[in-house]
């Protein structure tokens, strides 16, 4: 395996990963920009705020302009705050204002007031901090330090462009009397969402345009150096027999205790497989388009993806999908003499139509079954107040079986044969479905547990394929 191809693959994976992240950010920012354009503001729910003091003030709002900002770009370009308030008592007039923190502190010095801290909206639970005092403030509308304010009966609305400095929002009765009952809604408008969306999209396209070809070229270079399957059928004959995905796992005398630390020992493999899995996904998408237009899965890409799945199976067999061996997995996509092996017969032609539906629609029945067999399920359960949901996880059958095997190894030093056969059978089902969803075969995976360490031997070909 050439080092240059590996470096190309790693750089391609990193750039593609960052490009996909920026693409996701583009989608989110684009949705937010469209929502803001239609609605004006992102707003909080309208809730009633109460205090027996003369003023309700926010925590400090600090804005600092970075010296590296483009010329002519200031805080006001970042966004705008909106505050809408209605006095809960019809005969009251509400005052809304925003001013520099020092001015507000001087105005309310010696006056009992309330600072609004942490806010939870689901359920609504404001955090109040009482600041004692005995003074009586002058009416807020008479003050001249407000940067923006609104006052009067009914619903009042304040709008304020971001400005550099330390600022505080103040809510009072217009006559400065104590006892505030006001329904408030806060909102923010962020003009910067448009430029951010554009720059994220440009960055994503640049990274993907460079990263994906590097990833594909690296995978092609690695795949070309992988030997073909030793049991691959001749392209001129059709094979009738077991499913053309081979999953082998030979029990190899696992020890009593090593399974306790395999999660730690396997970390280097999981790091490598993280990057390989991203490459596997991108290569599968590229291969899907190739199949759609040519009815063929490019052979180097096919061999690369099989190699990634083979690596995953070896690590899974070593760790907590089977605990079948204590022999450390090799860092390679090639076939080796390791007790676990994986292979897929290369198809000379694939259906153009099936590539559009088999990985999601046709595979749904298998996904549902494998949720029980392999992945398990989790559910959020809410009881009482909405602030304390609980997550309940239902373990998978495979996880339970491997746990039983681990306990048996710990106390008896022996892996029950029947249990091991069932564990490998469940993994075999999962890897067949994975190969089908990865567009490697058109044959629908069977709904059965072919238990045991090895697939059944394929019978001899019965008749040739006529072209």
C-alpha positions in Angstrom: 0.0 0.0 0.0 1.6 3.2 -1.1 2.0 5.9 1.5 1.0 8.6 -1.0 -2.4 7.0 -1.6 -2.9 6.7 2.2 -2.1 10.4 2.7 -4.3 11.4 -0.2 -7.2 9.3 1.4 -6.7 10.9 4.8 -6.5 14.5 3.5 -9.6 13.8 1.3 -11.5 12.4 4.3 -10.6 15.4 6.5 -11.6 17.9 3.8 -14.8 16.0 2.9 -15.7 15.8 6.6 -15.2 19.5 7.1 -17.1 20.1 3.8 -20.0 18.0 5.0 -20.0 19.9 8.3 -20.1 23.2 6.5 -22.8 21.9 4.2 -24.9 21.0 7.3 -24.3 24.4 8.7 -25.3 25.9 5.4 -28.6 24.1 5.5 -29.3 25.2 9.1 -28.3 28.8 8.5 -30.3 28.9 5.2 -33.4 27.7 7.1 -32.8 30.3 9.8 -32.3 33.0 7.2 -35.5 32.1 5.4 -37.4 31.9 8.7 -36.1 35.3 9.7 -36.9 36.8 6.4 -40.5 35.7 6.7 -41.0 36.4 10.4 -38.7 39.3 11.1 -37.4 37.9 14.4 -36.6 34.8 16.3 -38.8 35.2 19.3 -39.2 33.7 22.8 -42.6 32.5 24.0 -44.7 35.3 25.6 -44.6 34.8 29.4 -45.6 36.9 32.4 -42.8 38.3 34.5 -43.5 39.4 38.1 -41.7 41.3 40.8 -42.7 43.4 43.7 -39.8 45.8 43.3 -39.7 48.9 41.1 -37.6 47.5 38.2 -36.8 44.3 36.4 -33.4 44.4 34.8 -31.5 42.0 32.6 -28.0 40.7 33.2 -25.2 42.6 31.5 -25.2 42.5 27.7 -21.6 42.9 26.6 -20.6 43.6 23.0 -17.0 44.0 21.8 -15.9 44.9 18.3 -13.0 42.8 17.1 -10.2 44.8 15.7 -9.9 42.4 12.8 -13.4 43.0 11.6 -13.7 44.4 8.0 -13.6 48.1 7.7 -17.1 49.6 8.0 -18.4 46.5 9.8 -19.7 47.2 13.3 -21.9 45.6 16.0 -25.1 47.1 14.4 -24.4 44.9 11.4 -24.6 41.8 13.6 -28.2 42.2 14.6 -31.1 43.9 16.4 -33.0 43.2 19.6 -36.7 43.5 19.9 -38.6 43.5 23.2 -42.4 43.6 23.3 -44.3 44.1 26.6 -47.9 44.4 27.8 -48.9 45.4 31.3 -51.0 42.6 32.9 -53.1 45.2 34.7 -55.1 47.2 32.1 -54.8 50.5 34.1 -51.0 50.3 34.2 -48.5 51.8 31.6 -45.4 49.8 30.9 -41.9 51.2 30.2 -39.2 49.3 28.2 -35.7 50.7 27.9 -32.1 49.8 27.2 -29.2 51.8 28.4 -25.5 51.4 29.3 -25.0 49.4 32.4 -23.3 52.2 34.4 -26.2 54.6 33.8 -28.7 52.0 34.9 -26.7 51.2 38.0 -26.6 54.9 38.9 -30.3 55.3 38.2 -31.3 52.4 40.4 -28.6 52.9 43.2 -30.3 52.4 46.5 -33.6 51.2 44.8 -35.0 47.7 45.4 -35.0 46.0 42.0 -34.8 42.5 40.5 -32.2 41.1 38.1 -33.4 38.4 35.7 -30.9 35.6 35.4 -31.3 32.1 34.0 -34.4 31.4 32.0 -36.1 28.1 31.3 -39.1 28.1 29.0 -40.1 24.4 29.1 -41.6 24.8 31.6 -41.3 28.6 32.1 -39.1 29.2 35.2 -37.4 32.6 35.5 -34.4 33.0 37.8 -34.8 36.2 39.9 -32.1 37.9 42.0 -33.4 40.4 44.4 -31.3 43.5 45.0 -32.4 45.4 48.2 -32.9 49.1 48.6 -35.2 51.7 50.1 -35.1 54.5 47.6 -37.8 55.6 45.1 -36.6 56.1 41.5 -37.8 59.0 39.3 -40.1 58.1 36.4 -37.9 56.3 33.8 -39.4 58.3 30.9 -37.7 61.5 32.4 -34.2 60.0 32.0 -32.1 61.0 29.0 -29.6 58.1 29.0 -31.8 55.5 27.3 -30.4 54.3 24.0 -33.9 53.1 23.0 -37.2 53.1 24.9 -40.9 52.7 24.6 -43.6 53.7 27.1 -47.4 53.8 27.3 -50.6 51.8 27.7 -51.3 48.6 26.0 -48.5 46.8 24.1 -45.2 48.6 23.7 -42.3 47.5 21.5 -38.6 48.4 21.7 -36.1 47.8 18.9 -32.4 48.3 19.4 -29.4 47.7 17.1 -26.4 46.1 18.7 -23.8 48.6 19.9 -20.4 48.2 21.5 -20.3 48.3 25.3 -22.1 47.0 28.3 -25.9 47.3 28.2 -28.9 46.4 30.3 -32.6 46.1 29.5 -35.0 47.6 32.0 -38.7 46.9 32.5 -40.7 49.2 34.8 -44.1 50.7 35.4 -44.1 54.1 33.6 -44.7 55.9 36.9 -41.8 54.0 38.6 -44.2 52.4 41.1 -43.2 49.0 42.6 -45.0 45.9 41.6 -44.5 44.8 38.0 -46.7 42.4 36.2 -45.9 42.4 32.5 -46.2 39.9 29.6 -42.9 40.0 27.6 -41.7 38.6 24.3 -38.0 39.0 23.3 -36.7 38.6 19.8 -33.5 38.9 17.8 -32.9 39.7 14.1 -29.5 38.6 12.7 -28.7 40.2 9.3 -25.4 38.4 9.4 -27.2 35.1 8.7 -27.3 35.8 5.0 -23.5 36.4 4.5 -22.8 33.5 6.9 -24.9 31.1 4.8 -23.2 32.2 1.6 -19.7 31.8 3.1 -20.5 28.4 4.6 -21.8 27.3 1.2 -18.7 28.5 -0.6 -16.4 26.9 1.9 -18.4 23.6 1.7 -18.2 23.5 -2.1 -14.5 24.3 -2.2 -13.7 21.6 0.4 -15.9 19.0 -1.2 -14.7 19.8 -4.7 -11.1 19.2 -3.6 -11.7 16.6 -0.8 -14.0 14.2 -2.6 -11.7 13.6 -5.6 -8.7 13.2 -3.3 -10.7 10.7 -1.3 -11.8 8.8 -4.4 -8.3 8.8 -5.9 -6.8 7.5 -2.6 -9.4 4.8 -2.3 -8.9 3.8 -6.0 -5.2 3.5 -5.4 -5.6 1.4 -2.3 -8.3 -0.7 -3.9 -6.2 -1.6 -6.9 -3.6 -3.2 -4.6 -6.1 -5.4 -2.9 -6.2 -9.0 -4.2 -9.6 -10.2 -5.6 -11.6 -12.7 -3.5 -10.3 -16.2 -3.7 -13.8 -17.6 -4.1 -15.1 -15.1 -6.7 -17.2 -16.8 -9.3 -16.4 -16.6 -13.0 -18.3 -13.7 -14.6 -19.7 -16.1 -17.2 -21.6 -18.3 -14.8 -24.4 -17.8 -12.3 -23.9 -19.2 -8.8 -26.9 -20.7 -7.1 -26.3 -21.2 -3.4 -25.6 -19.3 -0.3 -25.7 -15.5 -0.2 -22.7 -14.0 -1.9 -21.5 -12.3 1.2 -19.1 -14.3 3.3 -18.7 -13.8 7.0 -16.3 -16.0 8.8 -15.5 -16.1 12.5 -13.5 -18.9 14.1 -13.6 -19.2 17.9 -10.0 -18.7 19.0 -9.7 -19.4 22.7 -10.5 -16.0 24.3 -9.2 -15.5 27.8 -11.2 -15.0 31.0 -10.4 -11.4 31.6 -9.1 -9.6 28.5 -12.6 -8.6 27.4 -12.6 -6.2 30.3 -10.1 -3.9 28.6 -10.6 -4.5 24.9 -12.6 -1.2 24.7 -9.3 0.5 25.6 -7.0 -1.7 23.4 -9.3 -1.1 20.4 -9.2 2.7 20.5 -6.5 3.0 17.8 -8.6 0.9 15.5 -11.7 2.9 16.2 -9.8 6.1 15.4 -8.7 4.7 12.0 -12.2 3.3 11.3 -13.8 6.6 11.9 -12.0 8.0 8.9 -12.4 4.9 6.9 -16.1 4.9 7.5 -16.4 8.4 6.2 -14.5 7.3 3.1 -16.7 4.2 2.8 -19.9 6.4 2.9 -18.5 8.8 0.2 -17.3 6.0 -2.0 -20.7 4.3 -1.7 -22.4 7.5 -2.9 -19.9 7.8 -5.8 -20.4 4.2 -6.6 -24.2 4.7 -6.6 -23.9 7.3 -9.4 -21.6 5.0 -11.3 -24.1 2.1 -11.1 -26.9 4.4 -12.1 -25.1 5.4 -15.3 -23.0 2.3 -16.1 -24.7 -0.6 -14.2 -21.2 -1.4 -12.8 -19.6 -0.9 -9.4 -16.1 0.3 -10.1 -13.8 -2.5 -9.1 -11.2 -0.5 -7.1 -13.9 1.2 -5.2 -15.6 -2.1 -4.5 -12.5 -3.7 -3.2 -11.8 -0.7 -1.0 -15.2 -0.8 0.6 -15.0 -4.5 1.1 -11.7 -3.9 2.8 -13.2 -1.4 5.2 -16.1 -3.7 6.1 -13.5 -6.5 6.5 -11.6 -4.3 9.0 -14.8 -3.5 10.9 -15.7 -7.2 11.2 -12.2 -8.1 12.5 -12.4 -5.4 15.2 -16.0 -6.2 16.0 -15.1 -9.9 16.3 -12.2 -9.0 18.7 -14.4 -6.6 20.8 -18.0 -6.6 21.8 -19.8 -7.9 18.8 -18.4 -11.4 19.4 -15.4 -11.5 21.8 -14.3 -14.4 19.6 -10.5 -14.0 19.9 -7.8 -12.2 21.9 -5.6 -11.9 18.9 -5.1 -8.2 18.1 -6.6 -7.2 14.7 -4.1 -6.2 12.0 -4.2 -2.7 10.6 -4.9 -3.6 7.0 -7.7 -3.8 4.4 -6.2 -7.0 3.0 -7.3 -10.6 3.8 -5.1 -12.2 6.4 -5.0 -15.4 8.4 -7.0 -13.6 11.2 -9.7 -15.8 12.8 -12.4 -13.4 11.4 -12.7 -12.6 7.7 -15.2 -10.9 5.4 -15.7 -10.9 1.6 -18.3 -10.1 -1.1 -18.4 -11.6 -4.5 -17.9 -8.9 -7.1 -20.9 -8.5 -9.4 -20.2 -7.9 -13.0 -23.5 -5.9 -13.5 -26.0 -4.3 -11.1 -29.5 -3.0 -11.5 -29.7 0.6 -12.3 -33.2 0.9 -10.8 -32.5 -0.9 -7.5 -29.7 1.5 -6.6 -32.3 4.1 -6.0 -34.4 2.1 -3.5 -32.7 -0.9 -2.1 -30.6 1.0 0.5 -33.6 2.5 2.2 -37.0 1.3 1.1 -36.3 -2.3 0.4 -34.0 -2.7 3.4 -36.5 -1.3 5.9 -37.8 -4.8 7.0 -34.2 -5.8 7.7 -33.5 -2.5 9.5 -36.4 -3.1 11.9 -35.3 -6.7 12.7 -31.6 -5.6 13.2 -32.8 -2.9 15.6 -33.8 -5.7 17.9 -31.0 -8.0 17.1 -28.0 -5.6 16.9 -28.6 -2.0 17.8 -31.3 -1.9 20.5 -33.6 1.0 20.9 -33.8 4.1 23.1 -36.9 6.1 24.2 -37.3 9.5 25.9 -40.0 9.2 28.5 -41.5 12.4 30.0 -43.3 12.2 33.3 -44.4 15.0 35.5 -42.8 18.3 34.5 -41.2 18.6 31.1 -37.9 19.7 32.6 -36.8 16.2 33.6 -37.2 13.7 30.7 -35.7 10.2 31.2 -33.9 8.2 28.6 -34.6 4.5 28.6 -32.5 2.1 26.5 -33.5 -1.4 25.5 -30.5 -3.5 24.9 -30.1 -5.5 21.7 -30.2 -9.3 21.6 -26.6 -9.4 20.4 -25.5 -7.2 23.3 -27.2 -9.5 25.8 -25.7 -12.6 24.3 -22.2 -11.2 24.3 -22.6 -10.1 27.9 -23.6 -13.7 28.8 -20.6 -14.9 26.9 -18.3 -12.5 28.8 -19.6 -13.7 32.2 -19.2 -17.3 31.1 -15.6 -16.6 30.1 -14.9 -14.8 33.4 -16.2 -17.7 35.6 -15.6 -20.8 33.5 -12.9 -19.8 31.0 -15.1 -21.3 28.2 -17.2 -19.7 25.5 -20.5 -21.8 25.1 -20.4 -23.3 21.5 -24.1 -22.8 20.8 -24.0 -19.2 22.1 -21.0 -18.4 19.9 -22.8 -19.9 16.8 -25.8 -17.6 17.4 -23.6 -14.6 18.0 -21.8 -15.1 14.6 -25.1 -15.8 12.9 -26.5 -12.4 14.1 -23.4 -10.6 12.9 -23.6 -12.5 9.6 -27.2 -11.2 9.0 -26.1 -7.6 9.9 -23.1 -7.7 7.4 -25.2 -9.1 4.6 -27.7 -6.3 5.0 -24.8 -3.8 5.2 -23.4 -5.1 1.9 -26.8 -4.9 0.3 -27.4 -1.3 1.6 -23.9 -0.4 0.4 -25.0 -1.3 -3.1 -22.6 -4.2 -3.5 -25.2 -6.9 -4.4 -28.7 -6.9 -5.9 -29.7 -10.3 -4.2 -32.0 -9.6 -1.4 -30.6 -10.7 2.0 -32.3 -13.8 3.4 -34.4 -13.5 6.6 -32.5 -16.2 8.5 -29.8 -16.8 11.0 -27.1 -18.9 9.3 -25.4 -19.8 12.5 -21.9 -21.1 13.0 -18.4 -19.8 12.3 -18.5 -20.3 8.6 -20.9 -19.9 5.7 -22.1 -23.0 4.1 -20.0 -24.1 1.1 -21.4 -22.9 -2.2 -22.5 -25.6 -4.6 -21.1 -26.0 -8.1 -22.5 -23.6 -10.7 -25.5 -25.2 -12.4 -25.8 -23.3 -15.7 -24.1 -20.5 -17.5 -25.5 -17.0 -17.9 -26.6 -16.3 -21.5 -25.8 -12.8 -22.7 
